[in-house]
Each structure stands twice: as structure tokens, then as C-alpha cells.
């Protein structure tokens, strides 16, 4: 098939390496690689985009770790195995490098990206800043006792928000000893983010991160929306003698939410942390309180506590979650 060389669309154009940019740009892509770049830009960090000598693109995204090194090595390896070397690294996270050594082009911390209370900028990620960004999205990771999750990757669908101009920060908690203090600290940080000038703020998280995001909203965090993926607080159901308390605390968190911010709740089948009945609780409570919510309950094809990390989940539900949070429109399949 004849390969037609095309320019990257204007929406994908970026500023020079090292500057906060609209989107990374890759010159001289063929049509197939341009489509791959578009898919890549919908994914979250850490991520890397590589193009072979034949114009074929390879990329890797959603990789944890302290830096993008694993994403870079995986993308280069895929290119060498499937494409035609030499393979050129073009984009690392949201920095354009175009073949230059990425560690010289991608700073560990974006310039002028301060901590916001206990919230810190996503490492190796370019920021626009509160005056230029369309908003701020704060990712809160899940947690397992005895395991440091502060280097874990945000779920892939986060890239849908960064693509439309959101800065990406993280609320990292190596150990969780005081739930109320964490939720209060997150709410306080969002008040500071408003003072800095962020026009829109979204809290998002999985498991314990989803719970603390909802709890922060219940404590008055001045945000525009919350995306809660498989919220959990009490551990696996099989280890509970009685799920009554866990169900009651869930209901209490939802009752504390006030109309205004839009809320997305996602729950998966066969979730070992799900005490049952929570989405029915949400429908009932939101119906009475007037909270504007989307409830994605046991979507077909996705099972288990970590199903939100599946790239297929991001492809299917990412667009409608963005549409609801940004506009209030409820689109299929949400």
C-alpha cells in the first residue's frame, strides 16, 4: 500500500522541546503513524512514541516507575522487533525529543510547577500552569498495606484529560494511617489550586484513591468533578466479619456530597473489595440530593478491582467520561 506522508494535524502541534506545549508534534508521519500518535496522546504516563525507518510507529504507555525509562525501552524494543531500524524516539510523556537523548530533554520536574499542599506535579511531565491550562486533574493511586505505590502509573484514560489541556498532578500517600487527615489535606490543596488560578479542577482515583477523592469532595474541596474508579476503604470483603460498617460509611460519604460538581462512579464485577449494593445506594442517594452523576456499574467485559487500568476501558469509556465532566452531557456508553 502506498504510504502518504502527511503533516500532523494542527491540534497535535507543540512548542519546542522542554516548553509546556499543546501537544507533542512528530514531523513527517505517514497516515498510519499519525493515527498511532493520536491514540498515543489519549494515553497516560509514563509513555513513549517511536517511529521506525519505514514510518511505522510503536509506542508504550501507562508504565509505572520513577521515570519514563521503561516506557522508552519497551517502545524502542517493539519498534526494533516489528518495524525497520533505525528506530527514532520522538515523544517521551508530553515532551518532543525527536531523536535527542531523552534524559537531556525531559526534566524530572516541570519548571514553575510547585507542589500544591501535599499534591505534587506528575514527574517528567510538562505543565502549562494555572493561567494557561484548561484545568487541573489530580490522580490519587490505590494502596496496599506495606507497598509503596507512589511510583504507580495513573490509569490510561487520564490522557483524555491531559490531551484537552489539563495539567496533571498526583496525591501520593506512601502509607495511609489517617483517612480523615488525607481527605482534609487534599481538599485544602484544591483550595490553594483555586487561589493559584486553575479554572477547572478534577479529582480522580482508583480504590483508596477513589475513596479519598470522594471524601475530599465531601469535605468541601472546590472542584468541578470527581471520577471514582472502584472506590475501596475497608479491604477485601472475605476478610470482613460484617460488611455493614463498610456499606454505611459509603452511604455517608455519598450523602455528604452537594449538588454542583459532577461525579462519575465506576464499579466492576468480581471486585474483591466491593461490599455489594453500592451503586444502587448511589442512584438512590443522588436521586434525592440532586448530585449530577454517571454510574458505570459492572460494564461488560471488565472484571476485578483493577479493571480500570485496562487500556480497553479507557478507549470505551474515556470519551464519555470527559464529555460528562466537561459539559454535563451523558453519552453512550456512560
N, C-alpha and C positions, 0 to 999 in steps of 0.2 A: 504494500500500500504506500502510495506516495505520501511523504511527510511534509506538511505545510508548516513553515516557520511563521509563527505569529508573535505579535507583541503581547505582553501581559496586559490585561485589562487595566484601565485607569484605577480601578478600586484596589488593585494589588500593588500599585506603585509605592515606593518607600523613599525615605530620606537616606542620605549616605550612612554607611556603617557607623554604629555607635551612637546614632541620634534616635530619639523617640520618633517612630515613623508610623504612617497609616497602616501599611502592611509591608512585609519584605517583598522585594522585587527580584526576579530572575530574568535576565535578558535572553532573547533568542530561544525561547522554548518552542517546541513543536506543539501541536494541538493536544496530543495525548498527555504530554508532560504538564501543559498549562492546566489541564483538568486535575492532574495529580496535585499540583500546587494548590489549587482551590480546595481540594479535600484536606490537604495538609494544614491549611490555615484554619480549618474548623476544629483542629485537634489541640489538646492542651500540652503543656510542657511536662517533662523535657522532650524536645523534638528536634529533628534534623532532616534536611532535604538535600538530596544528592542527585546529580544528573550525569549519566554516562556519556561516552563519546558518540554513541548512537542516538543521543537525545532522549533516551528512556530515563524516567525519573524513578528514584527509590527513596522511601522515607520511613522514618520511625518516630513514634510519638507516644506520650503517656508513660514515660520511663522515670522511675524514681531514682534517688541518689542525690548526692550533694551538688552535682553539676551535670551538664548535658553530655559528658564524655561517653557514657554507654549508648545514648541515642545516636551520637555521631558514629561510633564504631559499628553499631548494628546497621545503620543506613549505608555506610560505605561497604560493609561486607555483603549486604543484599545486592548492591549495585554490581560489585565485582563478580558475584555468583550468577546473576541473572542478566546483567547488561553487558556493555562493551567498555572495558577500561581504556583510557584512564577515567576514573570517576572524580567528579569535582563537587566538593561540598559548597553549597550555595547559601543555605539558611540554617542558622542554629537558633532555636527558640524563635524570637522575633527580630533577630539581627541578620542583616545581609552581610555575608562574608565573601562570596564569590571567589572561592579558591584560596583565600588567605588563611593562615593558621588561625583557627577559631579562638584559641585562648588569648591571642593578641588583639582580637577584635571584639570579643564579648566579655564585658566586665562582670565580675561576680555580683556586683550590686549596681543598679542603675544610678547615674548621677542625679542628685537632687531628689532622691526617693527615701525620705526619712521613715523611721519607724513611726507608727501611729498608735501611741499607747503600747499595748502588747502585740499589736499587729505589725508584721514586717513584710516588705516587698518580696515577691517571688524572686528567688535568686536567678541570676543570668537572664533577666527579662527586662526589656526596655519599657519604660513608663512615659506616658505623656504628661503626667502631672495634673493636679486638680483643675487648673484653668483650661487645659486643652482636651482632657479626656472626656468622653461621653459619660463616664461614670466610674465607679469603683466596685469590683466584685471581690469578696473576701472568702477564701476557701478554708474550711475547717475540716481537718482529716479525722478519720476514725482512730480508734485507740484499742490496744490490747495491753492488759496488765503486764508489766515487765518488758515491754517492747517500745523502743523509741521510734515513733512514726513521723518525726519532724522532717525527714527526707523523703517521705512518700509523695507520689505524684498526685496532683489534682485529677479528678476524673476527666475523661477526654472531652466531654461536652462543654467544659469550661471554655474551650477555644471558640465556641459560638459567640460568647460574650466578648472575649478579647478581640475577636475579629470585627465587631461593631463598635470598637473604640473604648472598651473598659480597661482600666488598669487592674492588675492582678496582685492582690496581697494575700497573706496567709495568717491564720490564727493557730500557731503551733503550741502544743502542750505536750512536753515530753512525758510528764506524769500528771495524772488527774487525781488530785486529792480533795479539791473543794469545788464542787459543781457550781454552787451559787456565786463564788468569787470569780470563777472563769466567765460565767454569763454576764456578770456585772462589768468585768473588765472589757469584754467585747462590746457591750452597749456603750461604755464610756469612750472606747476608741472610736466608735462610729459617730459619737457627738463631736469628737475632735476632727474627724474627717469632714464633717459638715462645715465646721469652722474654717478648715483649710480651703474649702471651696468646691468640693465634689458635689456635683448637681444631683447625681443619682447614686444610690448605694444598694448593693445586693449582697445578702449573706447566703452562703451555700455550703453544704457539708454532707458528709456521709457518716452514718452510725452515730458515734458520740459527737462528731462534728455537726451532724444534722440537729441533734438534740440541743447542743449549746447555741446553735443559730436561732432555733425557735425560742429557747429560754431568754436569749438576749433581746429578741423582739418583745417577749412578754415583759421584760424589764424596761421597755421604752426606748430601745435602740431606734434612732431616727433613720430608718431605712425604707426603701421603696418596695422591697420584696425579699422573700426567703425561699430558697429551694432546699427541701429536706429529703434526702435520699436514705431510706431505710434507717430512720432515726432509732437509736437504741441508748439505753441508760443503765439497765439493770443486769446485763449479762445474758447468757444463754438460758432459754426457758427451761431446759432439762435440769438446770441447777437450782431452780427456784422451787421452794416448797409450796408457795402460793403466789399466783400472778396478780392477785387483787391489787396490791400496792402499786405495782408497775403500771397496771391499767389505769388506776386512779390518778397517778402522777401525770400520765399522758393526757388524760382528760383535763386536769387542772392547768397544764401548760396551754392547751388549746383554748380553754375558757378565758385565759388571761390576754389573749390576742384581741386587739381592737381593729375595727374596720379601717381601711386605708392601704397599708402595704398588701401586696398580692402574695399569696402563699401557694407553693407547689409542694404537695406531699406525694412521695413515691414509696410504695410498699411492694415487696416481691414475694411470690410463693416460695414455700420451703425455706423461709428465713428463720434460722435457729434462734434469733433474738426477738422474734415477733410474738407478743403475748396474745394476739388474736383480737379481732373486733375493732382495731384502732381506726381503720378507715371509715367504718360505719359511725364510730364516735365523731370523727372529723366532719362527716356530712351532716350529722345531727347538730353538732355544736356550731358549725359555720352557718347552717341554715337559720339558727336562732340569733347569732351575733351579727350576721351581715358581713363577715370576713369574706373577701373575694378570693376563692381558692380553686385550684385544679388538683384533683385527686387521681393519681395513676395507680390503680390497685391491681396488683398481680398481673401485669401485662404479659400476654402470651409470648413464650419463647425466652423469658428471662426468669431465672430461679436463683435463690440464695441471697445471702446478706450482701455480697459484693457485686451483684449483677449490674449495678450502675456503672461499674468500671468497664464494662464491655463496650467496645467501640461501636457495636451494632446498636446499643441502647442510645448512644449519642447521635448516631445517624437518624434513628427513627424518631426520637423524642426531643432532641436538641432544638430543632427549628420551632416546634410548637411551644416549648418552654420559653424560649426567647420572645416569641410573639406575645405570649400571655404576660410575661413580666414587663415587657416594654409598652404594650398597647392595651392590655386587658382583653384582647380577643382570644377566644377559646377555639383553637383549630384542632382538627384531627391530626394525630391520634390521641392528643391530650384530652 
